[in-house]
Amino acid sequence: MRFIRKSIIGKAIFFLIVLLGGVVGGGIYLRRNGTLELPLDWIMFGVLAALLFIFFIFVWDIFLPLSKVAKQVTNLLTGKTFRRVTPTTIDEVGVFTHFFNEITQDLEKISYDVKERRRMSSELDIASNIQRDVLPKEAPEAPGLDVVAKTRSAAEVGGDTFDFLTSADGNQVFIYIGDVTGHGVPAGLIMMMVDTIVTSMVYQGVSNGQELIAHTNYLLFPRISSRLFMTSVMLRWDKLNQQMYYTGAGHEHILIYRKKTEEVEAIASGGIALGMIPDVGKIVQEKPISLEIGDCLVLYTDGVTEAKNQTDEMYGLERIQKALKKNGYKPSVEAVFDGITKDFSDFVEEYVQVDDITMIVIKYMGKDFASQKVKLTVSKEEGREYMKSKKWNWE
């Protein structure tokens, strides 16, 4: 009986046996009662009636359930609304119905996941646009300096940042770069938090890098996870005295191309990363950097030095120093920047990088030089054209 219930073939054999049994049994009965010789029409009518009965049983038990499933399968394949079908048998039709229901359940889950990913992607796009909008669009008004800065995130939302801020009295220009551990939404939120804190303190009158770094850390430390922190270098340009100062917070080396000697100097930024300890006031220090006309200063995040090529070799500090030495003599800051990024691009080629990448190039042009309003960001369309020239897409 189990075979009959679980198999259409079993059911067909069963009904055929029933039919034959009925015919044979009827014949035996009629013969015993002396009424075997019935008109042929009556015999045919009985057989047809039995066949019709079996047909209706098949329609009810097999074809109707199968048609219900077939209708939902058609709806599924044509993109119409479909629903699950309740199995009424445990034969092949029932198995097919159960299989269809499993598929619909998986498709519903996939559809939900797709919608959720689209929603998250939309939210990430919004966050990415907000983050892009808060980055400076033009170089700062810093008499004596020519500046180019660009960044590219490894994810929709990155943890690298840079900004240019003018002090309340208008005599100081702050140029800083920052790198939050990791990338993605958590890093992006911390980056924007730091940007907000620094901007607020500059507008409130904080006038040196050491105070900015110390106060930023004081406000940041209790508000972030112990696993997250941010390295930074804060430059302060004294417009009146044409003097540069720097304050480091555990960031990468500061590179300086000296025009007079045509050599590159690497200065350890010093300090400790923001968010690691409650108070960094006695650790970070603001120090002067002497610059002569033609000297070139470079800030960058570890996404540059730790970038890898297809052989898993890192770009490294030595290569960026050589690239700066090779290009530092060029008269415009854009030419220096393009020369370094070309060297970087030739090294990594099209190998996908896993970290955010940011670089600032500053060239001292002399006191009489008026800062140029250089565009710092490029559109996505311009970025694609930039990639065609085998240069890294610094957006």
Order of alpha helices (4+ residues) and beta strands (2+ residues): alpha-alpha-alpha-alpha-alpha-beta-beta-beta-alpha-alpha-beta-beta-beta-beta-beta-beta-alpha-alpha-alpha-beta-alpha
